[in-house]
């Protein structure tokens, strides 16, 4: 096998792995990913829109990964993967809820603060304390999500003022 056909084969394998990762996570992958010629050394660089689409997809993958790791951490801590426990309160959690928490609590504010950087700032935040080999959710990310649930549990426990007529 020649060097160029070997590289072509390797690129096709990498594209297949990327597609599989997107599919396993239930995400759509960028259409330009289907064109392996885009990854050849002499190919035109990605356009700004394609680059942003790729970063948006990567952000969705990282977000989904964090949500799944959080669910695993709940199982490790509470014995069930789909609950969060705080004091005497049990709250059901799922990947969609956790992803929404991440979007609302992290991504929206980060995107608003850094509109030019878009998803680069979000990805920098998500990768700030992680390593590629780490299998567990980083403690600070777990604490961040826990704090959101604890705050909402505390808010829901506040009893409304009642009026009584004597």
VMD Tcl script that builds the backbone (N, CA, C; Angstrom):
set m [mol new atoms 498]
animate dup $m
set s [atomselect $m all]
$s set {name element resname resid chain x y z} {
  {N N UNK 1 A 0.843 -1.171 0.000}
  {CA C UNK 1 A 0.000 0.000 0.000}
  {C C UNK 1 A 0.889 1.235 0.000}
  {N N UNK 2 A 0.615 2.163 -0.916}
  {CA C UNK 2 A 1.428 3.373 -0.994}
  {C C UNK 2 A 1.124 4.287 0.196}
  {N N UNK 3 A 2.045 5.201 0.421}
  {CA C UNK 3 A 1.913 6.131 1.539}
  {C C UNK 3 A 0.639 6.975 1.414}
  {N N UNK 4 A 0.338 7.443 0.197}
  {CA C UNK 4 A -0.849 8.291 0.023}
  {C C UNK 4 A -2.144 7.499 0.201}
  {N N UNK 5 A -2.177 6.252 -0.283}
  {CA C UNK 5 A -3.397 5.457 -0.086}
  {C C UNK 5 A -3.541 5.053 1.382}
  {N N UNK 6 A -2.404 4.875 2.074}
  {CA C UNK 6 A -2.452 4.579 3.509}
  {C C UNK 6 A -3.057 5.762 4.263}
  {N N UNK 7 A -2.597 6.978 3.935}
  {CA C UNK 7 A -3.121 8.179 4.589}
  {C C UNK 7 A -4.610 8.343 4.301}
  {N N UNK 8 A -4.998 8.095 3.060}
  {CA C UNK 8 A -6.406 8.178 2.674}
  {C C UNK 8 A -7.233 7.192 3.495}
  {N N UNK 9 A -6.729 5.974 3.624}
  {CA C UNK 9 A -7.411 4.944 4.401}
  {C C UNK 9 A -7.523 5.369 5.870}
  {N N UNK 10 A -6.453 5.936 6.417}
  {CA C UNK 10 A -6.464 6.395 7.814}
  {C C UNK 10 A -7.471 7.528 8.005}
  {N N UNK 11 A -7.535 8.451 7.059}
  {CA C UNK 11 A -8.504 9.548 7.134}
  {C C UNK 11 A -9.922 8.993 7.122}
  {N N UNK 12 A -10.183 8.051 6.237}
  {CA C UNK 12 A -11.515 7.447 6.164}
  {C C UNK 12 A -11.875 6.736 7.466}
  {N N UNK 13 A -10.903 6.076 8.089}
  {CA C UNK 13 A -11.156 5.417 9.369}
  {C C UNK 13 A -11.494 6.450 10.446}
  {N N UNK 14 A -10.744 7.547 10.469}
  {CA C UNK 14 A -10.994 8.600 11.462}
  {C C UNK 14 A -12.377 9.225 11.267}
  {N N UNK 15 A -12.774 9.440 10.022}
  {CA C UNK 15 A -14.102 9.985 9.724}
  {C C UNK 15 A -15.177 9.011 10.205}
  {N N UNK 16 A -14.969 7.721 9.962}
  {CA C UNK 16 A -15.941 6.710 10.398}
  {C C UNK 16 A -16.073 6.705 11.919}
  {N N UNK 17 A -14.965 6.840 12.626}
  {CA C UNK 17 A -14.996 6.889 14.089}
  {C C UNK 17 A -15.745 8.134 14.558}
  {N N UNK 18 A -15.459 9.270 13.932}
  {CA C UNK 18 A -16.155 10.511 14.305}
  {C C UNK 18 A -17.653 10.381 14.083}
  {N N UNK 19 A -18.057 9.842 12.936}
  {CA C UNK 19 A -19.479 9.636 12.648}
  {C C UNK 19 A -20.117 8.717 13.672}
  {N N UNK 20 A -19.417 7.645 13.995}
  {CA C UNK 20 A -19.940 6.695 14.980}
  {C C UNK 20 A -20.125 7.363 16.334}
  {N N UNK 21 A -19.158 8.198 16.729}
  {CA C UNK 21 A -19.283 8.923 17.994}
  {C C UNK 21 A -20.493 9.847 17.986}
  {N N UNK 22 A -20.682 10.580 16.897}
  {CA C UNK 22 A -21.847 11.455 16.796}
  {C C UNK 22 A -23.129 10.635 16.877}
  {N N UNK 23 A -23.174 9.539 16.122}
  {CA C UNK 23 A -24.374 8.704 16.076}
  {C C UNK 23 A -24.664 8.078 17.434}
  {N N UNK 24 A -23.641 7.554 18.099}
  {CA C UNK 24 A -23.831 6.948 19.420}
  {C C UNK 24 A -24.373 7.951 20.425}
  {N N UNK 25 A -23.973 9.187 20.289}
  {CA C UNK 25 A -24.438 10.226 21.201}
  {C C UNK 25 A -25.768 10.834 20.757}
  {N N UNK 26 A -26.297 10.366 19.631}
  {CA C UNK 26 A -27.569 10.894 19.147}
  {C C UNK 26 A -27.456 12.291 18.565}
  {N N UNK 27 A -26.295 12.614 18.027}
  {CA C UNK 27 A -26.048 13.950 17.482}
  {C C UNK 27 A -25.870 13.878 15.975}
  {N N UNK 28 A -26.212 14.973 15.301}
  {CA C UNK 28 A -25.950 15.079 13.862}
  {C C UNK 28 A -24.509 15.523 13.666}
  {N N UNK 29 A -23.878 14.995 12.661}
  {CA C UNK 29 A -22.508 15.409 12.370}
  {C C UNK 29 A -22.526 16.345 11.161}
  {N N UNK 30 A -21.524 17.196 11.062}
  {CA C UNK 30 A -21.471 18.152 9.956}
  {C C UNK 30 A -21.431 17.437 8.605}
  {N N UNK 31 A -22.162 17.961 7.649}
  {CA C UNK 31 A -22.226 17.319 6.330}
  {C C UNK 31 A -20.864 17.304 5.644}
  {N N UNK 32 A -20.040 18.321 5.890}
  {CA C UNK 32 A -18.735 18.356 5.243}
  {C C UNK 32 A -17.825 17.236 5.746}
  {N N UNK 33 A -18.193 16.616 6.856}
  {CA C UNK 33 A -17.406 15.510 7.375}
  {C C UNK 33 A -17.464 14.294 6.456}
  {N N UNK 34 A -18.512 14.204 5.636}
  {CA C UNK 34 A -18.639 13.088 4.695}
  {C C UNK 34 A -17.607 13.133 3.573}
  {N N UNK 35 A -17.071 14.292 3.302}
  {CA C UNK 35 A -16.146 14.462 2.185}
  {C C UNK 35 A -14.701 14.319 2.671}
  {N N UNK 36 A -14.171 13.091 2.568}
  {CA C UNK 36 A -12.819 12.864 3.095}
  {C C UNK 36 A -11.756 13.677 2.355}
  {N N UNK 37 A -12.053 14.126 1.148}
  {CA C UNK 37 A -11.066 14.922 0.412}
  {C C UNK 37 A -10.803 16.258 1.114}
  {N N UNK 38 A -11.723 16.675 1.988}
  {CA C UNK 38 A -11.528 17.915 2.739}
  {C C UNK 38 A -10.376 17.808 3.724}
  {N N UNK 39 A -9.930 16.590 3.985}
  {CA C UNK 39 A -8.889 16.370 4.980}
  {C C UNK 39 A -7.527 16.097 4.361}
  {N N UNK 40 A -7.444 16.190 3.051}
  {CA C UNK 40 A -6.170 16.007 2.379}
  {C C UNK 40 A -5.313 17.251 2.591}
  {N N UNK 41 A -3.995 17.078 2.539}
  {CA C UNK 41 A -3.109 18.220 2.786}
  {C C UNK 41 A -3.336 19.403 1.837}
  {N N UNK 42 A -3.734 19.134 0.595}
  {CA C UNK 42 A -3.899 20.229 -0.365}
  {C C UNK 42 A -5.341 20.751 -0.425}
  {N N UNK 43 A -6.198 20.283 0.471}
  {CA C UNK 43 A -7.602 20.719 0.466}
  {C C UNK 43 A -7.721 22.146 0.972}
  {N N UNK 44 A -8.751 22.813 0.502}
  {CA C UNK 44 A -9.036 24.168 0.980}
  {C C UNK 44 A -9.401 24.097 2.461}
  {N N UNK 45 A -9.020 25.107 3.219}
  {CA C UNK 45 A -9.369 25.084 4.641}
  {C C UNK 45 A -10.889 25.213 4.828}
  {N N UNK 46 A -11.344 24.807 5.983}
  {CA C UNK 46 A -12.764 24.951 6.288}
  {C C UNK 46 A -13.135 26.427 6.288}
  {N N UNK 47 A -14.345 26.710 5.850}
  {CA C UNK 47 A -14.829 28.086 5.913}
  {C C UNK 47 A -15.115 28.430 7.378}
  {N N UNK 48 A -15.320 29.694 7.639}
  {CA C UNK 48 A -15.644 30.128 9.012}
  {C C UNK 48 A -16.910 29.423 9.496}
  {N N UNK 49 A -17.921 29.349 8.643}
  {CA C UNK 49 A -19.181 28.695 9.019}
  {C C UNK 49 A -18.970 27.210 9.303}
  {N N UNK 50 A -18.158 26.547 8.485}
  {CA C UNK 50 A -17.873 25.129 8.708}
  {C C UNK 50 A -17.107 24.933 10.015}
  {N N UNK 51 A -16.163 25.815 10.255}
  {CA C UNK 51 A -15.386 25.757 11.495}
  {C C UNK 51 A -16.311 25.916 12.698}
  {N N UNK 52 A -17.207 26.897 12.656}
  {CA C UNK 52 A -18.153 27.130 13.746}
  {C C UNK 52 A -19.107 25.943 13.909}
  {N N UNK 53 A -19.538 25.352 12.794}
  {CA C UNK 53 A -20.407 24.181 12.851}
  {C C UNK 53 A -19.679 23.017 13.533}
  {N N UNK 54 A -18.419 22.833 13.192}
  {CA C UNK 54 A -17.620 21.783 13.819}
  {C C UNK 54 A -17.453 22.016 15.314}
  {N N UNK 55 A -17.183 23.265 15.716}
  {CA C UNK 55 A -17.039 23.587 17.136}
  {C C UNK 55 A -18.362 23.412 17.884}
  {N N UNK 56 A -19.462 23.774 17.228}
  {CA C UNK 56 A -20.778 23.593 17.843}
  {C C UNK 56 A -21.048 22.106 18.062}
  {N N UNK 57 A -20.715 21.275 17.082}
  {CA C UNK 57 A -20.893 19.823 17.211}
  {C C UNK 57 A -19.991 19.254 18.294}
  {N N UNK 58 A -18.759 19.717 18.348}
  {CA C UNK 58 A -17.835 19.251 19.382}
  {C C UNK 58 A -18.356 19.644 20.761}
  {N N UNK 59 A -18.882 20.853 20.878}
  {CA C UNK 59 A -19.448 21.297 22.155}
  {C C UNK 59 A -20.602 20.390 22.570}
  {N N UNK 60 A -21.458 20.031 21.620}
  {CA C UNK 60 A -22.577 19.134 21.924}
  {C C UNK 60 A -22.064 17.771 22.386}
  {N N UNK 61 A -21.007 17.276 21.758}
  {CA C UNK 61 A -20.429 15.990 22.158}
  {C C UNK 61 A -19.854 16.064 23.569}
  {N N UNK 62 A -19.133 17.130 23.863}
  {CA C UNK 62 A -18.532 17.286 25.188}
  {C C UNK 62 A -19.634 17.438 26.239}
  {N N UNK 63 A -20.654 18.229 25.932}
  {CA C UNK 63 A -21.782 18.420 26.845}
  {C C UNK 63 A -22.450 17.078 27.148}
  {N N UNK 64 A -22.705 16.283 26.119}
  {CA C UNK 64 A -23.339 14.973 26.302}
  {C C UNK 64 A -22.435 14.072 27.145}
  {N N UNK 65 A -21.141 14.119 26.888}
  {CA C UNK 65 A -20.181 13.323 27.642}
  {C C UNK 65 A -20.207 13.710 29.123}
  {N N UNK 66 A -20.222 15.004 29.405}
  {CA C UNK 66 A -20.278 15.478 30.795}
  {C C UNK 66 A -21.567 15.000 31.458}
  {N N UNK 67 A -22.682 15.100 30.741}
  {CA C UNK 67 A -23.968 14.663 31.301}
  {C C UNK 67 A -23.938 13.177 31.642}
  {N N UNK 68 A -23.400 12.372 30.747}
  {CA C UNK 68 A -23.333 10.933 31.000}
  {C C UNK 68 A -22.403 10.620 32.169}
  {N N UNK 69 A -21.283 11.338 32.255}
  {CA C UNK 69 A -20.374 11.140 33.383}
  {C C UNK 69 A -21.038 11.564 34.693}
  {N N UNK 70 A -21.852 12.605 34.646}
  {CA C UNK 70 A -22.550 13.042 35.855}
  {C C UNK 70 A -23.537 11.966 36.316}
  {N N UNK 71 A -24.246 11.365 35.385}
  {CA C UNK 71 A -25.185 10.294 35.723}
  {C C UNK 71 A -24.439 9.123 36.369}
  {N N UNK 72 A -23.278 8.792 35.836}
  {CA C UNK 72 A -22.459 7.728 36.433}
  {C C UNK 72 A -22.024 8.123 37.840}
  {N N UNK 73 A -21.658 9.397 38.026}
  {CA C UNK 73 A -21.239 9.844 39.356}
  {C C UNK 73 A -22.403 9.759 40.345}
  {N N UNK 74 A -23.620 10.016 39.879}
  {CA C UNK 74 A -24.798 9.883 40.751}
  {C C UNK 74 A -24.970 8.428 41.167}
  {N N UNK 75 A -24.765 7.508 40.237}
  {CA C UNK 75 A -24.864 6.082 40.565}
  {C C UNK 75 A -23.814 5.709 41.602}
  {N N UNK 76 A -22.599 6.195 41.423}
  {CA C UNK 76 A -21.517 5.888 42.358}
  {C C UNK 76 A -21.814 6.441 43.749}
  {N N UNK 77 A -22.422 7.622 43.812}
  {CA C UNK 77 A -22.660 8.282 45.098}
  {C C UNK 77 A -23.964 7.868 45.772}
  {N N UNK 78 A -25.011 7.636 44.977}
  {CA C UNK 78 A -26.339 7.432 45.561}
  {C C UNK 78 A -26.914 6.045 45.310}
  {N N UNK 79 A -26.239 5.221 44.524}
  {CA C UNK 79 A -26.693 3.865 44.288}
  {C C UNK 79 A -27.620 3.695 43.102}
  {N N UNK 80 A -28.094 4.776 42.546}
  {CA C UNK 80 A -28.954 4.737 41.367}
  {C C UNK 80 A -28.437 5.779 40.392}
  {N N UNK 81 A -28.447 5.451 39.122}
  {CA C UNK 81 A -27.847 6.365 38.155}
  {C C UNK 81 A -28.729 7.551 37.797}
  {N N UNK 82 A -30.022 7.470 38.060}
  {CA C UNK 82 A -30.902 8.543 37.597}
  {C C UNK 82 A -31.490 9.386 38.723}
  {N N UNK 83 A -30.757 9.474 39.847}
  {CA C UNK 83 A -31.223 10.322 40.938}
  {C C UNK 83 A -30.082 11.159 41.501}
  {N N UNK 84 A -30.480 12.280 42.100}
  {CA C UNK 84 A -29.566 13.114 42.879}
  {C C UNK 84 A -30.205 13.245 44.252}
  {N N UNK 85 A -29.420 13.065 45.298}
  {CA C UNK 85 A -29.943 13.118 46.656}
  {C C UNK 85 A -29.274 14.257 47.403}
  {N N UNK 86 A -30.116 15.069 48.064}
  {CA C UNK 86 A -29.611 16.124 48.936}
  {C C UNK 86 A -30.492 16.142 50.176}
  {N N UNK 87 A -29.861 15.897 51.309}
  {CA C UNK 87 A -30.564 15.776 52.579}
  {C C UNK 87 A -31.708 14.771 52.429}
  {N N UNK 88 A -32.943 15.196 52.596}
  {CA C UNK 88 A -34.074 14.270 52.512}
  {C C UNK 88 A -34.797 14.349 51.179}
  {N N UNK 89 A -34.156 14.937 50.178}
  {CA C UNK 89 A -34.809 15.130 48.890}
  {C C UNK 89 A -34.112 14.312 47.813}
  {N N UNK 90 A -34.923 13.611 47.048}
  {CA C UNK 90 A -34.426 12.838 45.918}
  {C C UNK 90 A -34.977 13.489 44.655}
  {N N UNK 91 A -34.095 13.776 43.729}
  {CA C UNK 91 A -34.480 14.415 42.471}
  {C C UNK 91 A -34.069 13.509 41.323}
  {N N UNK 92 A -34.977 13.306 40.396}
  {CA C UNK 92 A -34.660 12.506 39.216}
  {C C UNK 92 A -33.811 13.340 38.266}
  {N N UNK 93 A -32.784 12.719 37.704}
  {CA C UNK 93 A -31.937 13.390 36.719}
  {C C UNK 93 A -31.818 12.504 35.485}
  {N N UNK 94 A -31.620 13.129 34.340}
  {CA C UNK 94 A -31.354 12.397 33.096}
  {C C UNK 94 A -30.435 13.261 32.253}
  {N N UNK 95 A -29.916 12.685 31.167}
  {CA C UNK 95 A -28.911 13.420 30.388}
  {C C UNK 95 A -29.472 14.702 29.789}
  {N N UNK 96 A -30.745 14.697 29.380}
  {CA C UNK 96 A -31.338 15.912 28.804}
  {C C UNK 96 A -31.397 17.030 29.837}
  {N N UNK 97 A -31.800 16.702 31.072}
  {CA C UNK 97 A -31.858 17.703 32.134}
  {C C UNK 97 A -30.472 18.268 32.414}
  {N N UNK 98 A -29.501 17.393 32.531}
  {CA C UNK 98 A -28.144 17.848 32.836}
  {C C UNK 98 A -27.584 18.683 31.683}
  {N N UNK 99 A -27.855 18.276 30.454}
  {CA C UNK 99 A -27.406 19.074 29.313}
  {C C UNK 99 A -28.063 20.455 29.336}
  {N N UNK 100 A -29.342 20.515 29.682}
  {CA C UNK 100 A -30.021 21.816 29.785}
  {C C UNK 100 A -29.411 22.677 30.883}
  {N N UNK 101 A -29.034 22.061 31.989}
  {CA C UNK 101 A -28.357 22.791 33.066}
  {C C UNK 101 A -27.054 23.378 32.537}
  {N N UNK 102 A -26.286 22.574 31.814}
  {CA C UNK 102 A -25.011 23.056 31.273}
  {C C UNK 102 A -25.224 24.192 30.276}
  {N N UNK 103 A -26.219 24.055 29.421}
  {CA C UNK 103 A -26.504 25.110 28.440}
  {C C UNK 103 A -26.897 26.398 29.156}
  {N N UNK 104 A -27.823 26.288 30.106}
  {CA C UNK 104 A -28.329 27.490 30.788}
  {C C UNK 104 A -27.318 28.109 31.741}
  {N N UNK 105 A -26.590 27.274 32.477}
  {CA C UNK 105 A -25.697 27.786 33.508}
  {C C UNK 105 A -24.305 28.142 33.008}
  {N N UNK 106 A -23.862 27.505 31.954}
  {CA C UNK 106 A -22.487 27.729 31.488}
  {C C UNK 106 A -22.455 28.322 30.092}
  {N N UNK 107 A -23.079 27.634 29.157}
  {CA C UNK 107 A -22.901 28.000 27.758}
  {C C UNK 107 A -23.522 29.341 27.397}
  {N N UNK 108 A -24.742 29.599 27.825}
  {CA C UNK 108 A -25.380 30.870 27.441}
  {C C UNK 108 A -24.602 32.064 27.940}
  {N N UNK 109 A -24.188 32.025 29.201}
  {CA C UNK 109 A -23.438 33.172 29.731}
  {C C UNK 109 A -22.066 33.278 29.088}
  {N N UNK 110 A -21.418 32.150 28.841}
  {CA C UNK 110 A -20.100 32.174 28.210}
  {C C UNK 110 A -20.197 32.683 26.782}
  {N N UNK 111 A -21.226 32.245 26.052}
  {CA C UNK 111 A -21.409 32.714 24.675}
  {C C UNK 111 A -21.740 34.200 24.642}
  {N N UNK 112 A -22.514 34.675 25.614}
  {CA C UNK 112 A -22.849 36.104 25.665}
  {C C UNK 112 A -21.643 36.953 26.023}
  {N N UNK 113 A -20.782 36.433 26.903}
  {CA C UNK 113 A -19.591 37.181 27.306}
  {C C UNK 113 A -18.520 37.192 26.215}
  {N N UNK 114 A -18.505 36.171 25.384}
  {CA C UNK 114 A -17.465 36.015 24.369}
  {C C UNK 114 A -18.081 35.749 23.001}
  {N N UNK 115 A -18.886 36.693 22.465}
  {CA C UNK 115 A -19.583 36.403 21.213}
  {C C UNK 115 A -18.646 36.148 20.029}
  {N N UNK 116 A -17.460 36.730 20.039}
  {CA C UNK 116 A -16.531 36.514 18.933}
  {C C UNK 116 A -15.898 35.123 18.978}
  {N N UNK 117 A -15.685 34.619 20.180}
  {CA C UNK 117 A -15.050 33.320 20.328}
  {C C UNK 117 A -16.040 32.174 20.200}
  {N N UNK 118 A -17.311 32.457 20.378}
  {CA C UNK 118 A -18.385 31.463 20.309}
  {C C UNK 118 A -18.021 30.235 21.129}
  {N N UNK 119 A -17.982 29.102 20.478}
  {CA C UNK 119 A -17.842 27.829 21.189}
  {C C UNK 119 A -16.426 27.566 21.691}
  {N N UNK 120 A -15.459 28.325 21.233}
  {CA C UNK 120 A -14.091 28.142 21.718}
  {C C UNK 120 A -14.035 28.418 23.216}
  {N N UNK 121 A -14.694 29.475 23.659}
  {CA C UNK 121 A -14.701 29.811 25.085}
  {C C UNK 121 A -15.408 28.735 25.901}
  {N N UNK 122 A -16.502 28.207 25.379}
  {CA C UNK 122 A -17.231 27.134 26.077}
  {C C UNK 122 A -16.358 25.898 26.188}
  {N N UNK 123 A -15.731 25.510 25.085}
  {CA C UNK 123 A -14.859 24.336 25.106}
  {C C UNK 123 A -13.680 24.542 26.040}
  {N N UNK 124 A -13.112 25.745 26.055}
  {CA C UNK 124 A -12.021 26.031 26.993}
  {C C UNK 124 A -12.488 25.839 28.429}
  {N N UNK 125 A -13.709 26.279 28.723}
  {CA C UNK 125 A -14.250 26.102 30.066}
  {C C UNK 125 A -14.408 24.615 30.386}
  {N N UNK 126 A -15.004 23.871 29.460}
  {CA C UNK 126 A -15.237 22.451 29.699}
  {C C UNK 126 A -13.932 21.663 29.831}
  {N N UNK 127 A -12.905 22.069 29.097}
  {CA C UNK 127 A -11.641 21.342 29.128}
  {C C UNK 127 A -10.659 21.892 30.158}
  {N N UNK 128 A -11.054 22.898 30.909}
  {CA C UNK 128 A -10.137 23.571 31.825}
  {C C UNK 128 A -9.508 22.639 32.850}
  {N N UNK 129 A -10.221 21.648 33.281}
  {CA C UNK 129 A -9.707 20.788 34.348}
  {C C UNK 129 A -9.867 19.316 34.003}
  {N N UNK 130 A -9.662 18.983 32.754}
  {CA C UNK 130 A -9.832 17.581 32.395}
  {C C UNK 130 A -8.641 17.105 31.581}
  {N N UNK 131 A -8.516 15.801 31.528}
  {CA C UNK 131 A -7.502 15.221 30.657}
  {C C UNK 131 A -8.198 14.225 29.745}
  {N N UNK 132 A -7.620 13.991 28.612}
  {CA C UNK 132 A -8.232 13.093 27.633}
  {C C UNK 132 A -8.371 11.669 28.176}
  {N N UNK 133 A -7.508 11.293 29.085}
  {CA C UNK 133 A -7.539 9.928 29.601}
  {C C UNK 133 A -8.461 9.776 30.803}
  {N N UNK 134 A -8.940 10.896 31.350}
  {CA C UNK 134 A -9.770 10.843 32.546}
  {C C UNK 134 A -11.132 10.235 32.226}
  {N N UNK 135 A -11.524 9.226 32.986}
  {CA C UNK 135 A -12.796 8.543 32.742}
  {C C UNK 135 A -13.925 9.111 33.596}
  {N N UNK 136 A -13.581 9.737 34.703}
  {CA C UNK 136 A -14.602 10.260 35.608}
  {C C UNK 136 A -14.783 11.755 35.400}
  {N N UNK 137 A -15.925 12.224 35.826}
  {CA C UNK 137 A -16.218 13.650 35.781}
  {C C UNK 137 A -15.294 14.368 36.757}
  {N N UNK 138 A -14.767 15.502 36.350}
  {CA C UNK 138 A -13.885 16.241 37.248}
  {C C UNK 138 A -14.675 16.699 38.469}
  {N N UNK 139 A -14.029 16.729 39.631}
  {CA C UNK 139 A -14.739 17.108 40.860}
  {C C UNK 139 A -15.388 18.490 40.778}
  {N N UNK 140 A -14.707 19.451 40.167}
  {CA C UNK 140 A -15.288 20.791 40.137}
  {C C UNK 140 A -16.533 20.834 39.264}
  {N N UNK 141 A -16.577 20.056 38.165}
  {CA C UNK 141 A -17.774 20.032 37.323}
  {C C UNK 141 A -18.915 19.343 38.071}
  {N N UNK 142 A -18.601 18.273 38.784}
  {CA C UNK 142 A -19.610 17.592 39.583}
  {C C UNK 142 A -20.173 18.539 40.635}
  {N N UNK 143 A -19.300 19.287 41.311}
  {CA C UNK 143 A -19.749 20.239 42.328}
  {C C UNK 143 A -20.598 21.347 41.709}
  {N N UNK 144 A -20.231 21.776 40.529}
  {CA C UNK 144 A -20.980 22.830 39.847}
  {C C UNK 144 A -22.414 22.375 39.557}
  {N N UNK 145 A -22.561 21.174 39.023}
  {CA C UNK 145 A -23.898 20.646 38.714}
  {C C UNK 145 A -24.652 20.353 40.007}
  {N N UNK 146 A -23.969 19.760 40.989}
  {CA C UNK 146 A -24.599 19.519 42.289}
  {C C UNK 146 A -25.145 20.815 42.881}
  {N N UNK 147 A -24.344 21.863 42.831}
  {CA C UNK 147 A -24.754 23.156 43.402}
  {C C UNK 147 A -26.035 23.662 42.747}
  {N N UNK 148 A -26.171 23.459 41.457}
  {CA C UNK 148 A -27.388 23.869 40.765}
  {C C UNK 148 A -28.595 23.110 41.326}
  {N N UNK 149 A -28.473 21.791 41.467}
  {CA C UNK 149 A -29.583 20.999 41.988}
  {C C UNK 149 A -29.881 21.350 43.440}
  {N N UNK 150 A -28.844 21.542 44.250}
  {CA C UNK 150 A -29.043 21.895 45.655}
  {C C UNK 150 A -29.765 23.235 45.769}
  {N N UNK 151 A -29.340 24.210 44.996}
  {CA C UNK 151 A -29.986 25.532 45.028}
  {C C UNK 151 A -31.461 25.421 44.659}
  {N N UNK 152 A -31.778 24.632 43.661}
  {CA C UNK 152 A -33.175 24.477 43.249}
  {C C UNK 152 A -33.989 23.693 44.279}
  {N N UNK 153 A -33.359 22.726 44.931}
  {CA C UNK 153 A -34.056 22.002 46.001}
  {C C UNK 153 A -34.355 22.960 47.147}
  {N N UNK 154 A -33.377 23.772 47.519}
  {CA C UNK 154 A -33.587 24.741 48.604}
  {C C UNK 154 A -34.684 25.728 48.242}
  {N N UNK 155 A -34.687 26.197 47.007}
  {CA C UNK 155 A -35.730 27.135 46.581}
  {C C UNK 155 A -37.118 26.501 46.629}
  {N N UNK 156 A -37.203 25.234 46.291}
  {CA C UNK 156 A -38.508 24.565 46.281}
  {C C UNK 156 A -38.996 24.260 47.689}
  {N N UNK 157 A -38.089 24.268 48.673}
  {CA C UNK 157 A -38.477 23.985 50.051}
  {C C UNK 157 A -38.971 25.212 50.796}
  {N N UNK 158 A -38.808 26.381 50.223}
  {CA C UNK 158 A -39.271 27.604 50.875}
  {C C UNK 158 A -40.783 27.579 50.885}
  {N N UNK 159 A -41.343 27.661 52.060}
  {CA C UNK 159 A -42.793 27.621 52.186}
  {C C UNK 159 A -43.348 29.004 51.909}
  {N N UNK 160 A -44.442 29.072 51.154}
  {CA C UNK 160 A -45.032 30.378 50.881}
  {C C UNK 160 A -45.626 30.955 52.155}
  {N N UNK 161 A -45.628 32.257 52.215}
  {CA C UNK 161 A -46.236 32.932 53.363}
  {C C UNK 161 A -47.730 32.635 53.366}
  {N N UNK 162 A -48.240 32.306 54.526}
  {CA C UNK 162 A -49.676 32.065 54.600}
  {C C UNK 162 A -50.316 33.174 55.414}
  {N N UNK 163 A -51.477 33.511 55.062}
  {CA C UNK 163 A -52.207 34.534 55.795}
  {C C UNK 163 A -53.324 33.853 56.555}
  {N N UNK 164 A -53.475 34.230 57.767}
  {CA C UNK 164 A -54.566 33.666 58.550}
  {C C UNK 164 A -55.361 34.803 59.176}
  {N N UNK 165 A -56.606 34.554 59.316}
  {CA C UNK 165 A -57.488 35.560 59.908}
  {C C UNK 165 A -57.786 35.115 61.329}
  {N N UNK 166 A -57.459 35.960 62.282}
  {CA C UNK 166 A -57.710 35.626 63.702}
  {C C UNK 166 A -58.998 36.199 64.174}
}
mol reanalyze $m
mol bondsrecalc $m
mol representation Tube
mol addrep $m
